[in-house]
Structure formats: C-alpha cells, structure tokens
Amino acid sequence: MKKQSLIKGSLILGTAGILTRFLGLFFRWPLIMLIGDEGIGYYQMSYPLYMFFVAMASGVPVAISKMISENNAVDDINSSFEVMKESAILMTILGTGTTFVLFFFARPIISFLRWDSKAYYSLMGISFAPIVISFMTIFRGFFQGLQNMSPSAISQIIEQIGRIIFGVGLAILLLPKGIEYSAGGAAFGATGGAVLGGIYLYNKYINIKKSYGIKRVKSNPEILNKILKIAIPISLGATVGTIMSLIDSILVPQKLSQAGFSNMQCTVLYAQLTGKASVIVNIPLTLSMALCTSLIPIIAENFILKNDREVKRKINMSMKLSAVIAIPCMFGIFFLAEPIMKFIFPGRFEGIEILKYLSLSIPFIIITQTTTSILQGTGNYIVPVINLFIGCIIKVILTWTLVPLKSFNIYGAVIASISAYIVATILNLLTMKLKLKIKLNLYEILIKPAYASTLMMLLVLMSYNYVYKSTASNGISCLISIFLGIIVYILLIILFKVFKIEEIKSRFRKN
C-alpha cells in the first residue's frame, strides 16, 4: 500500500474530519430541534463518560500505528500482522469490559455522579458502542501504520452517516415516549455508525492481508507486552484529556446549582457549553487530530532509523501546520460567534457568548495535541501525560472555585478549560526543548500565521457586513464571508511564505 506524506495524509484525514463534523451537525441539528437544550443535556451527560472508557483503550491503535510503521521501516511484514492479532485479543477484553460496565452499572454510575436520573437512557443507549468501536480502531491503527490515511478517512465518513441514520431515526421513533428516551435513541446511533465503519475497514484489511499472501498469523506474547508498554502511557494521556470533559459533566451541573440555578437551568447551560459551543470548537480540532494521527507513524519511522535531521524537519513542519490551523480558526469563531451560532442552530442559538470565549482555547488545545504526538512519536510517552494531568488539576481547582460564583457561573468552566490547556501547552513545549533539543522558529511558526489571520479576519468581517446589508440573510452572509476568508488566507500564507510552493510539492511527493 502506497505511503502518504505528512501534509497529504493530514489533508486526507483533515478533509474527512471536517466533512464528518459537518455531517455531525446534521445529527446534532435535528436533535436540538426535536429535544431542545434539555434533551441535549441528557445526551451530553453520558457522552464524556463513554469517551472516558473509550480513551482507556485509545493507546492501542496508536501503538499499532507506531509498531507497524517501525516494522515497515525494516521490511518486517509478518510482525505487522502479529501486532494485529495480539491487538485484537486485547481490544476484545477492553471493549467487552467497557460495554459490560456501562450497561449493567448505569444506575449506580448516575447516582454516584449525581446526574439527573433521566440521563439513564442515554447511558444505556451509548453502552453498546465501545465493543464495536474497539475493533474499528484496530484497523484504523493498522492503515495509519502503513502511512495511508484514506481507509481511516473513508471509514469516518461512513461511521458518521450511519450515526445520523440510526441516531436521528431512533430519536424520532422514541420521541413520543419522552425526550429522555429520544436522547437514548440518539446515543445508540454511535453503535450503528461504528458497525458500518467497521465492516468497511475489515474488508479493506482482508484484501491487504491477501495481497501479502498472509494466511496464518502466529501468536507472539512478546508483541502484546510491547503493545501494552506503548499503549498504557498513551491511554493514560487520552484518559486525562477526556477527564476534562468528564469533569464538566460531573462538576458543572453541581456547581451551577450552588450558584442558584434550578436543575433545568443547570442542564440547559451545560448543554450550551458541551452540546453547542464545544461541538463548534471541535470542528477545527479535527484538522489538528488528522495532523497528529499522520505525525506519529512518520516521526516514529524516522526516529527508529536515527534520521535526526528529518525528525526535526517534521517537528517544525507540524508545529507550523498547527499554528496555521489554530490561529485563523480562533479568530473566525471569536468574531463570528453570533452569525455561526444563528446559522447552525436557527431559533435555538442561545450560548453565543460561551462559544465566543471558548474559542480562545483552540490554539492551546491544538498545540497540546501536536506536541503530545511529537513526544510520543519519539518515545517520550509519560511526560506529556503528566503535563496534561497537571493541566487537569488546574481545571478542577478553577471549576470548583469559579462556577459556584454567580458572576462567573458557566463561564468559570470556560476559564478553567482555557487555563488547563495553557499550562499543558507550556509544559509540553518546555519538555520538547529539554528532551529533543528542538529550537522552534517562532516568527515562522507563530507570527507570520498571525499576520495572515488578522488580515483575513478584517476582510471576513467587512464582507459579512456588506453581504448582510445586501441580502439580509445571515446564512448567505456567513457562508460567503467564511469561504472568502479561506481563499484569502491561503493566498496570504503563500504571500508571507509561511509555506513555499516548492516545499508543499515536495512534501506531497515524499515523506
């Protein structure tokens, strides 16, 4: 299977990620219209807990990706399929165990976390997803290890389409029974989508296996030990990351009630934070996650071959890409928060200010993700986990302190999230400097994209106001100004020589 370069692989996954996010809005939008902020609040309460359990197994596909990339670097194909066999055994245990816990302990979990009892149906609905997703992530790790991101990208789109069909369909069917049942049906959509995406990936894997002439794969317990050695620290890091969302689901509703809000008001504010603002903020994060997914196997391959010059080049390239993604996205969401919210959620656009200020976290989340992937790709698994854990402690302290204050309320959670990722970003950058002896060119990486983003944003705001005066349509004005901004930004990036055309062409042709 043909390898893809860092930029090409990132673009493929990033495009699929953006498309998946927009498809996700076709899932989210009818849900908000059907069950409102209260119903979305029930759905969102279960989601971080599910993601927490999934994150515990997330290190396995990353470990698969890294190990297969290293095996391919030394032309050891048989070991790659041995990695897959041992991973399947491990993920069967993890996926089945997670589904069992979520299904049979749903009520005790809700009681312990002091959630609204109506969140029970959402937790039951989503409980079936981990066992299916566990297998799907194995195949994604396999193809990413081969440095071909196309199967993963296509599977993401198939998965999201399945989620829309099953989730929205069940939500409509169950709505007459109550919004809590409808939210549970929507949660089950994750399982339906994962089944469809998994079938596609399994068929691709079988074809690749046949093309290599592999019929029988032997067991190799030593490989399982190596998988665990790599996967556990990465899973801990991912778990700490999802804990940030879990903290919100546990603490925010509780602390809002201490600020004097009713149970329904707490649920609605929580839904505006996690079901609306976070969903929109997560759209640009798909691009950075695509970059990180492409980055680990490429850096791992060059690192094991002791190609230090290429490793440093990849690191600088990835940091530059991170800034090029993060800065304009932050500007765009911050200054166009109201038009975007009204466009995506017409008639139910409450939470504009939450979105506006949450957008400030985008650069720090993206840089944290990228630096974590760089450190993991070079064998530094534990330190970024510790750094993120320190950020998590900061988040807990600030959420606990600020949210109960009436003057801060839900914005205390926003401040806590931003602060947590600022701390993690600074610690990761310091770790990179000490461990990898990397000297980053801040002018090239940060200042030039900031110049381009500022000019782009001025043009976007002027074009939005001009089109809105001409059409009186927020949707048309929003779309035209955003697409114009994208075109202008790309031209400015080239004009400021953030990326040279020759550099981009060479990166598409080779690793």
C-alpha positions as CSV (number, residue, x, y, z in Angstrom):
1,M,0.0,0.0,0.0
2,K,1.4,3.4,-1.0
3,K,2.6,5.7,1.7
4,Q,1.3,9.2,2.0
5,S,3.3,12.3,3.1
6,L,2.7,14.2,6.3
7,I,0.8,17.0,4.5
8,K,-1.1,14.7,2.2
9,G,-2.1,12.3,5.0
10,S,-3.1,15.2,7.2
11,L,-5.1,16.8,4.4
12,I,-7.0,13.5,3.7
13,L,-7.8,12.9,7.3
14,G,-8.5,16.6,7.9
15,T,-10.9,16.8,5.0
16,A,-12.7,13.7,6.1
17,G,-12.7,15.1,9.7
18,I,-14.3,18.4,8.6
19,L,-16.8,16.6,6.5
20,T,-17.6,14.3,9.4
21,R,-18.1,17.3,11.7
22,F,-20.5,18.9,9.2
23,L,-22.3,15.6,8.9
24,G,-22.4,15.6,12.7
25,L,-24.3,18.9,12.5
26,F,-26.9,17.1,10.5
27,F,-27.1,14.7,13.5
28,R,-27.0,17.5,16.1
29,W,-29.3,20.0,14.5
30,P,-32.4,17.8,14.2
31,L,-31.8,16.6,17.8
32,I,-31.8,20.1,19.1
33,M,-34.9,20.9,17.1
34,L,-36.5,17.7,18.5
35,I,-35.5,17.6,22.1
36,G,-34.1,21.1,22.8
37,D,-31.3,22.1,25.2
38,E,-32.7,19.9,28.0
39,G,-32.7,16.7,25.9
40,I,-29.2,17.5,24.6
41,G,-28.1,18.0,28.2
42,Y,-29.2,14.4,29.0
43,Y,-27.3,13.1,25.9
44,Q,-24.2,15.1,26.7
45,M,-24.0,13.8,30.3
46,S,-23.5,10.3,29.1
47,Y,-21.1,11.1,26.3
48,P,-18.0,12.2,28.3
49,L,-18.2,9.0,30.5
50,Y,-18.4,6.9,27.3
51,M,-15.4,8.8,25.8
52,F,-13.5,8.2,29.1
53,F,-13.9,4.5,28.8
54,V,-13.0,4.6,25.1
55,A,-9.9,6.7,25.8
56,M,-8.6,4.0,28.1
57,A,-8.3,1.8,25.1
58,S,-7.2,4.6,22.7
59,G,-3.5,3.9,23.2
60,V,-3.7,0.6,21.4
61,P,-4.4,1.9,17.9
62,V,-1.6,4.5,18.4
63,A,0.7,1.7,19.5
64,I,-0.4,-0.4,16.5
65,S,0.3,2.6,14.2
66,K,3.8,3.2,15.7
67,M,4.8,-0.5,15.7
68,I,3.6,-1.2,12.2
69,S,5.4,1.9,10.9
70,E,8.6,0.7,12.6
71,N,8.2,-2.9,11.2
72,N,7.7,-1.5,7.7
73,A,10.9,0.6,8.0
74,V,12.8,-2.7,8.3
75,D,10.6,-4.7,5.9
76,D,9.1,-7.0,8.6
77,I,5.6,-7.6,7.2
78,N,4.8,-10.7,9.3
79,S,5.4,-8.9,12.5
80,S,2.8,-6.2,11.5
81,F,0.1,-8.9,11.2
82,E,1.2,-10.4,14.5
83,V,0.7,-7.0,16.0
84,M,-2.9,-7.0,14.7
85,K,-3.6,-10.4,16.1
86,E,-2.4,-9.6,19.6
87,S,-4.2,-6.2,19.5
88,A,-7.5,-7.9,18.6
89,I,-7.2,-10.1,21.7
90,L,-6.5,-7.1,23.9
91,M,-9.3,-4.9,22.4
92,T,-11.8,-7.8,22.8
93,I,-11.2,-7.7,26.5
94,L,-11.3,-3.9,26.8
95,G,-14.3,-3.3,24.6
96,T,-16.4,-6.1,26.1
97,G,-15.5,-5.0,29.6
98,T,-16.4,-1.3,28.9
99,T,-19.8,-2.3,27.4
100,F,-20.5,-4.5,30.4
101,V,-19.7,-1.8,32.9
102,L,-21.8,0.9,31.1
103,F,-24.8,-1.4,30.6
104,F,-25.0,-3.1,34.0
105,F,-23.8,-0.3,36.2
106,A,-25.7,2.6,34.5
107,R,-27.9,3.5,37.5
108,P,-25.2,3.3,40.2
109,I,-22.9,5.5,38.0
110,I,-25.7,8.1,37.6
111,S,-26.4,8.0,41.3
112,F,-22.7,8.3,42.2
113,L,-22.2,11.3,39.8
114,R,-25.4,12.9,40.9
115,W,-26.7,13.3,37.4
116,D,-30.4,13.7,36.5
117,S,-32.0,10.2,36.5
118,K,-33.3,10.9,33.0
119,A,-29.7,10.6,31.7
120,Y,-30.0,6.8,32.3
121,Y,-31.5,6.1,28.8
122,S,-28.6,8.0,27.1
123,L,-26.1,6.0,29.1
124,M,-27.8,2.7,28.2
125,G,-28.0,3.7,24.5
126,I,-24.3,4.5,24.2
127,S,-23.2,1.5,26.3
128,F,-23.1,-0.8,23.2
129,A,-20.7,1.4,21.2
130,P,-17.3,0.6,22.9
131,I,-17.2,-3.1,22.0
132,V,-17.8,-2.2,18.3
133,I,-15.5,0.9,18.2
134,S,-12.7,-1.1,19.9
135,F,-12.4,-3.3,16.8
136,M,-12.8,-0.5,14.4
137,T,-9.9,1.4,15.9
138,I,-7.6,-1.6,15.5
139,F,-8.0,-1.4,11.7
140,R,-7.5,2.3,11.7
141,G,-4.3,1.9,13.6
142,F,-3.2,-0.7,11.0
143,F,-3.7,1.6,8.0
144,Q,-2.2,4.6,9.7
145,G,0.8,2.5,10.5
146,L,1.1,1.8,6.7
147,Q,1.0,5.6,6.4
148,N,-2.1,5.5,4.2
149,M,-4.9,7.6,5.8
150,S,-7.5,7.0,3.1
151,P,-9.2,4.0,4.7
152,S,-9.5,5.7,8.0
153,A,-10.8,8.8,6.4
154,I,-13.5,6.9,4.4
155,S,-14.5,4.9,7.5
156,Q,-15.0,8.1,9.5
157,I,-17.5,9.4,6.9
158,I,-19.3,6.0,6.7
159,E,-19.5,5.9,10.5
160,Q,-21.0,9.4,10.7
161,I,-23.6,8.7,8.1
162,G,-24.6,5.5,10.0
163,R,-24.7,7.5,13.2
164,I,-27.1,10.0,11.6
165,I,-29.4,7.3,10.1
166,F,-29.6,5.2,13.3
167,G,-29.4,8.0,15.9
168,V,-31.8,10.5,14.4
169,G,-34.1,7.7,13.2
170,L,-34.4,6.3,16.7
171,A,-34.7,9.7,18.3
172,I,-37.7,10.4,16.1
173,L,-39.3,7.0,16.8
174,L,-38.8,7.3,20.6
175,L,-39.8,11.0,21.0
176,P,-43.5,10.2,21.8
177,K,-42.2,8.3,24.9
178,G,-40.4,11.4,26.2
179,I,-37.2,13.5,25.4
180,E,-35.1,11.2,27.7
181,Y,-36.0,8.2,25.6
182,S,-35.3,10.2,22.4
183,A,-31.9,11.2,23.8
184,G,-31.2,7.5,24.5
185,G,-32.1,6.5,20.9
186,A,-29.7,9.2,19.6
187,A,-27.0,7.8,21.8
188,F,-27.4,4.4,20.2
189,G,-26.5,6.0,16.9
190,A,-22.8,5.7,17.8
191,T,-23.1,1.9,17.7
192,G,-24.9,1.8,14.4
193,G,-22.3,4.1,12.8
194,A,-19.4,2.1,14.2
195,V,-20.8,-1.2,12.8
196,L,-20.9,0.3,9.3
197,G,-17.4,1.9,9.5
198,G,-16.0,-1.4,11.0
199,I,-17.4,-3.5,8.1
200,Y,-15.7,-1.3,5.5
201,L,-12.3,-1.4,7.4
202,Y,-12.5,-5.1,7.9
203,N,-13.0,-5.8,4.2
204,K,-10.1,-3.5,3.3
205,Y,-7.9,-5.3,5.9
206,I,-8.7,-8.7,4.5
207,N,-7.8,-7.5,1.0
208,I,-4.4,-6.2,2.2
209,K,-3.8,-9.4,4.1
210,K,-4.5,-11.5,0.9
211,S,-2.2,-9.2,-1.2
212,Y,0.7,-10.0,1.1
213,G,-0.1,-13.7,0.9
214,I,-0.7,-14.0,4.7
215,K,-2.8,-17.0,5.6
216,R,-2.0,-17.9,9.2
217,V,-0.6,-15.5,11.8
218,K,1.2,-17.0,14.8
219,S,0.7,-15.7,18.3
220,N,3.5,-13.7,19.9
221,P,3.1,-12.7,23.6
222,E,6.2,-10.5,23.4
223,I,4.4,-8.2,20.9
224,L,1.5,-8.0,23.3
225,N,3.9,-6.8,26.1
226,K,5.3,-4.2,23.7
227,I,1.8,-3.0,22.7
228,L,1.0,-2.6,26.4
229,K,4.3,-0.7,27.1
230,I,3.5,1.8,24.4
231,A,-0.3,1.9,24.8
232,I,-0.7,2.3,28.5
233,P,1.0,5.8,28.8
234,I,-0.8,7.0,25.6
235,S,-4.1,5.7,27.0
236,L,-3.4,7.5,30.3
237,G,-2.8,10.7,28.4
238,A,-6.0,10.3,26.4
239,T,-7.9,9.4,29.6
240,V,-6.6,12.5,31.3
241,G,-7.8,14.5,28.3
242,T,-11.3,13.1,28.4
243,I,-11.3,13.6,32.2
244,M,-11.5,17.3,31.3
245,S,-14.9,16.7,29.6
246,L,-15.9,14.3,32.4
247,I,-15.1,17.0,35.0
248,D,-17.5,19.3,33.2
249,S,-20.2,16.6,33.2
250,I,-19.7,16.0,37.0
251,L,-18.8,19.4,38.4
252,V,-20.5,22.0,36.2
253,P,-24.2,21.0,36.9
254,Q,-23.5,20.6,40.6
255,K,-21.6,23.9,40.9
256,L,-24.2,25.8,38.9
257,S,-26.9,24.6,41.3
258,Q,-24.7,26.1,44.1
259,A,-24.7,29.4,42.2
260,G,-28.5,29.4,42.5
261,F,-29.7,27.9,39.2
262,S,-32.5,25.3,39.0
263,N,-31.9,21.8,37.8
264,M,-33.3,22.6,34.4
265,Q,-31.3,25.8,34.1
266,C,-28.1,23.8,35.0
267,T,-28.9,21.2,32.4
268,V,-29.6,23.9,29.7
269,L,-26.4,25.8,30.5
270,Y,-24.3,22.6,30.5
271,A,-25.9,21.7,27.1
272,Q,-25.0,25.2,25.7
273,L,-21.4,24.6,26.8
274,T,-20.9,21.0,25.7
275,G,-23.7,20.4,23.1
276,K,-23.3,23.6,21.2
277,A,-20.1,25.6,21.9
278,S,-17.8,22.6,22.2
279,V,-19.3,21.0,19.1
280,I,-18.4,24.0,17.0
281,V,-15.0,24.5,18.6
282,N,-14.2,20.8,17.9
283,I,-14.6,21.3,14.1
284,P,-11.1,22.8,13.6
285,L,-9.7,20.3,16.1
286,T,-10.4,17.6,13.6
287,L,-7.7,19.1,11.4
288,S,-5.2,19.0,14.2
289,M,-6.1,15.5,15.1
290,A,-5.6,14.5,11.5
291,L,-2.1,16.1,11.7
292,C,-1.4,14.2,14.9
293,T,-2.6,10.9,13.5
294,S,-0.4,11.3,10.4
295,L,2.5,12.5,12.5
296,I,3.1,9.7,14.9
297,P,4.0,6.9,12.4
298,I,6.1,9.2,10.2
299,I,8.1,10.5,13.2
300,A,8.4,7.0,14.7
301,E,9.8,5.6,11.4
302,N,12.4,8.4,11.0
303,F,13.2,8.2,14.7
304,I,13.9,4.5,14.7
305,L,16.1,4.9,11.6
306,K,18.0,7.7,13.5
307,N,17.2,10.2,10.8
308,D,17.5,13.2,13.2
309,R,17.5,15.9,10.6
310,E,14.2,14.6,9.1
311,V,12.7,14.2,12.6
312,K,13.5,17.9,13.3
313,R,12.1,18.9,9.9
314,K,8.9,17.1,10.6
315,I,8.6,18.6,14.0
316,N,9.0,22.2,12.6
317,M,6.5,21.4,9.8
318,S,3.9,20.0,12.2
319,M,4.2,23.0,14.6
320,K,3.8,25.4,11.7
321,L,0.8,23.5,10.4
322,S,-0.7,23.6,14.0
323,A,-0.4,27.4,14.1
324,V,-1.7,27.8,10.5
325,I,-4.9,25.8,11.6
326,A,-5.3,27.2,15.1
327,I,-5.0,31.0,14.8
328,P,-7.5,31.7,11.9
329,C,-10.0,29.2,13.5
330,M,-9.8,31.0,16.8
331,F,-10.2,34.4,15.1
332,G,-13.1,33.2,13.0
333,I,-15.1,31.6,15.8
334,F,-14.4,34.5,18.2
335,F,-15.5,37.3,15.9
336,L,-18.3,35.4,14.1
337,A,-19.7,33.6,17.1
338,E,-23.2,35.1,16.7
339,P,-23.6,34.5,13.0
340,I,-22.2,31.0,13.2
341,M,-24.5,30.0,16.1
342,K,-27.5,31.5,14.4
343,F,-26.6,29.8,11.2
344,I,-26.1,26.3,12.7
345,F,-28.8,26.4,15.3
346,P,-31.6,28.7,13.9
347,G,-34.1,29.6,16.5
348,R,-32.1,27.9,19.3
349,F,-28.9,29.9,19.2
350,E,-28.5,30.6,23.0
351,G,-24.9,30.3,24.2
352,I,-23.3,32.7,21.8
353,E,-21.0,34.3,24.5
354,I,-20.0,30.8,25.7
355,L,-18.9,29.9,22.1
356,K,-17.0,33.2,21.8
357,Y,-14.8,32.8,24.8
358,L,-14.4,29.0,24.5
359,S,-12.8,29.7,21.0
360,L,-9.8,31.1,22.9
361,S,-8.9,27.6,23.9
362,I,-8.4,26.4,20.3
363,P,-4.7,27.3,19.8
364,F,-3.7,25.8,23.2
365,I,-5.6,22.5,22.6
366,I,-4.1,22.1,19.1
367,I,-0.6,22.8,20.3
368,T,-1.0,20.4,23.2
369,Q,-2.3,17.7,20.8
370,T,0.6,18.2,18.4
371,T,3.4,18.4,20.9
372,T,2.0,15.3,22.7
373,S,2.1,13.4,19.4
374,I,5.7,14.6,18.7
375,L,6.8,13.4,22.1
376,Q,5.0,10.1,21.8
377,G,6.4,9.5,18.3
378,T,9.9,10.0,19.7
379,G,9.4,7.5,22.6
380,N,8.5,10.0,25.3
381,Y,5.2,8.6,26.5
382,I,4.9,9.5,30.2
383,V,5.9,13.2,30.3
384,P,3.0,14.6,28.2
385,V,0.6,12.6,30.3
386,I,2.0,14.2,33.4
387,N,1.8,17.6,31.8
388,L,-1.8,17.1,30.8
389,F,-2.6,15.7,34.3
390,I,-1.2,19.0,35.8
391,G,-3.5,20.9,33.5
392,C,-6.4,18.7,34.6
393,I,-5.7,19.6,38.3
394,I,-5.8,23.3,37.3
395,K,-9.1,22.8,35.6
396,V,-10.6,21.0,38.7
397,I,-9.5,23.8,41.0
398,L,-10.8,26.6,38.8
399,T,-14.1,24.9,38.0
400,W,-14.6,24.1,41.7
401,T,-13.8,27.7,42.6
402,L,-15.4,29.8,39.8
403,V,-18.5,28.1,38.7
404,P,-20.4,28.4,42.0
405,L,-19.9,32.2,41.8
406,K,-23.0,33.8,40.3
407,S,-20.8,36.4,38.5
408,F,-18.9,33.6,36.7
409,N,-21.3,30.6,36.6
410,I,-20.8,28.7,33.3
411,Y,-18.0,31.0,32.2
412,G,-16.0,29.7,35.1
413,A,-15.9,26.3,33.3
414,V,-14.7,28.1,30.1
415,I,-11.9,29.9,32.0
416,A,-10.9,26.6,33.6
417,S,-10.6,24.8,30.3
418,I,-8.5,27.6,28.7
419,S,-6.2,27.7,31.7
420,A,-5.7,23.9,31.8
421,Y,-4.6,23.8,28.1
422,I,-2.3,26.9,28.5
423,V,-0.5,25.1,31.3
424,A,-0.3,21.8,29.3
425,T,1.0,23.7,26.2
426,I,3.8,25.5,28.1
427,L,4.9,22.3,29.9
428,N,4.9,20.3,26.6
429,L,7.0,23.0,24.8
430,L,9.5,23.0,27.6
431,T,9.7,19.2,27.5
432,M,10.3,19.2,23.8
433,K,13.1,21.8,24.3
434,L,14.8,19.7,27.0
435,K,14.3,16.2,25.6
436,L,14.6,16.7,21.8
437,K,16.9,19.8,21.8
438,I,14.5,21.5,19.4
439,K,14.7,25.2,18.7
440,L,11.5,26.5,17.1
441,N,11.4,29.5,14.9
442,L,8.6,31.5,16.5
443,Y,8.5,34.1,13.8
444,E,7.9,31.5,11.1
445,I,5.6,29.3,13.2
446,L,3.6,31.9,15.0
447,I,4.0,35.5,13.9
448,K,3.5,35.0,10.1
449,P,0.2,33.0,10.5
450,A,-0.9,35.7,13.0
451,Y,-0.4,38.4,10.4
452,A,-2.2,36.4,7.8
453,S,-5.1,35.6,10.2
454,T,-5.5,39.3,11.2
455,L,-5.8,40.5,7.6
456,M,-8.1,37.6,6.7
457,M,-10.4,38.4,9.6
458,L,-10.7,42.1,8.7
459,L,-11.7,41.1,5.2
460,V,-14.2,38.5,6.5
461,L,-15.9,41.0,8.9
462,M,-16.2,43.6,6.1
463,S,-17.5,41.1,3.6
464,Y,-20.0,39.7,6.1
465,N,-21.4,43.2,6.9
466,Y,-21.5,44.1,3.2
467,V,-23.3,40.9,2.1
468,Y,-25.7,41.1,5.1
469,K,-26.7,44.6,4.2
470,S,-27.3,43.5,0.6
471,T,-29.2,40.2,1.3
472,A,-30.4,40.5,4.9
473,S,-29.6,36.8,5.2
474,N,-27.3,35.6,8.0
475,G,-26.8,32.2,6.4
476,I,-25.7,33.5,3.0
477,S,-23.5,36.2,4.6
478,C,-21.9,33.7,6.9
479,L,-21.1,31.2,4.2
480,I,-19.8,33.7,1.6
481,S,-17.6,35.5,4.2
482,I,-16.1,32.2,5.5
483,F,-15.3,30.8,2.1
484,L,-13.8,34.1,1.0
485,G,-11.8,34.1,4.2
486,I,-10.4,30.6,3.4
487,I,-9.3,31.6,-0.1
488,V,-7.7,34.9,1.1
489,Y,-6.0,33.1,4.0
490,I,-4.4,30.5,1.7
491,L,-3.2,33.3,-0.6
492,L,-1.8,35.2,2.4
493,I,0.0,32.1,3.7
494,I,1.7,31.8,0.3
495,L,2.4,35.6,0.1
496,F,4.0,35.6,3.5
497,K,5.9,32.5,2.6
498,V,4.7,30.5,5.6
499,F,4.9,27.6,3.2
500,K,6.8,27.8,0.0
501,I,5.0,26.2,-3.1
502,E,8.1,24.0,-3.7
503,E,8.1,22.8,-0.1
504,I,4.5,21.8,-0.3
505,K,5.0,20.0,-3.7
506,S,8.0,18.1,-2.3
507,R,6.0,17.1,0.8
508,F,3.3,15.7,-1.3
509,R,5.7,13.6,-3.3
510,K,7.7,12.1,-0.3
511,N,7.7,11.7,3.4
